[in-house]
Amino acid sequence: MNEEWWERPTCFICDYGWIILLIIILALALFFTRNLWMPLLGL
């Protein structure tokens, strides 16, 4: 079967879902530990 580039299904979430999950986890970790790192930045 000879597929062209437009016939191939593309799925951003399927290919890069782990990056999205990593960003969410890091954002939540920064949010819940803000009392630890915000005083170090002087905020």
C-alpha positions in Angstrom: 0.0 0.0 0.0 1.5 3.3 -1.1 0.2 6.1 1.0 0.8 9.8 0.4 1.4 12.3 3.1 -2.2 13.6 3.2 -3.6 10.1 3.6 -1.7 9.4 6.8 -3.7 10.2 9.9 -2.1 12.8 12.1 -2.7 13.0 15.8 -0.9 15.6 17.9 -2.2 14.3 21.2 -1.3 10.7 20.3 2.3 11.6 19.4 3.0 14.3 22.0 0.6 13.5 24.8 3.5 12.7 27.2 4.8 16.3 26.8 1.4 17.7 27.7 1.1 15.5 30.7 4.6 16.5 31.8 3.8 20.2 31.5 0.6 19.7 33.6 2.5 17.8 36.3 5.3 20.3 36.5 2.8 23.2 36.7 0.9 21.5 39.5 4.2 20.8 41.3 5.2 24.4 41.1 1.8 25.6 42.2 1.7 23.3 45.3 5.3 24.1 46.3 5.1 27.9 45.7 5.5 28.5 49.5 9.0 27.0 49.2 10.4 28.6 46.1 8.6 32.0 46.0 10.5 33.4 49.1 13.8 32.4 47.4 12.9 34.6 44.5 11.9 37.5 46.7 8.3 37.4 45.7 
